[in-house]
């Protein structure tokens, strides 16, 4: 239980810092985001991730499986 308590305590201590950075409510969190994340283009990252999805992806089955699924 010592390890569990240690992990729980660490989470409780870091939760507020993490939330502050995400919401950028505090001056230091805005500074952190600008210093370390300025120049990062979220749209480029999203386009790169989405480029891994095949063109024939329909959500669950590739086009080649749609006919098989409808005949079952």
Number of C-alpha atoms within 10 A of each C-alpha: 6 7 8 9 10 11 12 11 12 11 12 11 11 11 12 11 12 13 12 16 18 12 10 15 11 11 10 12 18 15 14 13 13 12 10 9 10 10 8 10 9 9 9 10 11 10 10 11 10 10 10 8 11 9 9 10 11 11 8 8 12 13 13 10 10 12 10 10 9 7 6 5
